[in-house]
């Protein structure tokens, strides 16, 4: 019983460490994109770059996280432990990135959302949508662009994606303890 308590504390600390690192790096990248104005200039290419950056960063952080846990636990990690650690790390990174994003949007650059709405409006006009269609889309978009709603979306998305990546990475990193040891 004592061993599982130590293992849980260890996994929580590791998930906290790597979740914070991942959340901070994700926030810094998105802030860099906004501050430099890249989101407005190269919307589609930034989408690809952002997606690739997120994928590489997420996989790298999860690998490091699960390997550190395995090293601290006599070289063993079960599939369930790895998946749980990946999911917990995702929750923490989502909370960190979401909180920083909320603070940025709410207190530092409150025009960021309006710029995104204006950009979306321009794109809809370029596609030839009618004024009523644009207005309906703007109403829905403005609900989602609320900083509080974005916080929730960031947390949920981070948990889901880290869980999905964890399904694969935990299978790669796992090393079961022998039964008769």
N, C-alpha and C positions, 0 to 999 in steps of 0.2 A: 504494500500500500504506500509506503514511503517513497518508493521508486517512481510511482506514477505521479505523485505530487511534485517531485523534483522535475520530472519530465515535462509536466504541464507548465510549471513556472519557467522553465528553460524555453519552451516553445513560445510562450507568450512574449518573453523578452526578445526573442529572435524575430517574431512576427512584428512586434512593435518597432524594432530597429529597421528592418527592411521595408516595412510598410511606410514608415516615416520618410525614409530615403526615396522610395518610389513616388510617394505623393508629392514630396518637395520638388523632385526633378520634373515630374509631369507639370506641376504648376509653373515652374520656372520656364519650361519650354513654351507653354501656352501664353505666358506673360510676354516672353520674348517675341512671339509671333504678333501679339496685339500691339506692343510698344513699337516695333519696327514697321508696323503697317503692312506686314506681309499678307495678312488675312484678306485685306481689301484688294491687294494687287494681284495675287496669284491664288485665288480661292481653290481651284481644283488641284493645282500642284502642291499647295500646302496641305491639302487633305491627304494626298498620297504620302507626302513626307511625314506628316503627323502620324498617320497610320503605321507606317514602317517604323518610325521612332518609337511609338508606343509598344508595338509588337516586340522589337528587339530589347527595349528597356524592360518590359514585363518579363519576358523569358529569362533574361540575364539576372534580374533581381530574384526571381523565383528559384532559379538554379543555385545562386549564391545562398539564398535563405535555406533551402532544403539541404544543401551540402553542409552548411554550418551546423544545422541541427543534427545531421547524421554524424558529423565529427564529434560533437559534444555528447553524443549518446552511444559511445563505444563502437562507432562505425555502422550503426543500424538505424534504419527508419522504415516503418511499414508504409504500405500504400495509403492507408487511412490517416496515419499521422501526417504524411506529406500533403494529402489533399486538404486536411483540416488546417494545416499550417499555411498553405497557399491561399485558402479562403479567408482565414483570419488576417493574413497580410494584405489581402485585397480590401477587406473592410477598413483596415487602418489607413491604407493608402488613399482610399476613397474619402474617408473622413478628413484626412490632412489636406488633400488636393481640393476637396469641396469647401473646406473652411477657408483656405487661402484664397480660392476663387471668389467666395462670397465676400470676403473682406476687400478684395481688389475691386470687384464690381460695385459694391455698396459704398465704399468709403474713398477709394483711391481714384478710380476712373469710372465714374458713373455714366460716361458717354459711350462706353464700349458697347453696351446693348443697343443703343440708338443707332450707332454706326452699322451694326449687324442687321438691324431692321431695315435701315435705308438701303443697304446692299441687297438684301433679299427683295425689297420692293423694285429696285432697278432691274434685277434679274427677271422678276415676274413681268415687268413691263416689256422687257426685251423679248420675252416668250409670247407676247401678244395677249396676255390675259386681260379680261375686262376689269373695269374699276370695282365692280361688286365682288368678283372673284379675288382680286387683290385685297380688298378690305376684309373679306372673310378669312383669308389666309393670314393677314396681319393680326387679326384678333386672336386666332389660335396661337400664332407664333409668339405674341406678346405674353400670353399666359405661360408658355414654356420658358421664355427668356427671363422670367422673374428670378432674382438671385436665390431665393429660398427653394424654388422648384429645381433650379440647376444644381443646388447642393445635393438634394435628394437623388436626382438623376445621376450625378457623378458617383455617389456612394453605391447606388444599386448597380450601375454599369461596372464599376470597379470590382465589386464582389462577384458578379456573374462572369466577367472575363477572367478573373484570377481563378475562379472555380474551374472554368473550362480549360484554361492553360494548366492548372494543377492536375487535372485528369491525366494529361499526357506526361507532364514533367515528373509527377509523383511516381508514375510507372517506370520512368527512366532511372530515377535516382534511388528508388527503394532498394533496400537490402535488409531482408528479413533476418531476425535472430534465429539461429538454429533451435529446433524444438528441444533437443536433449542437452542443451548447454546449461 
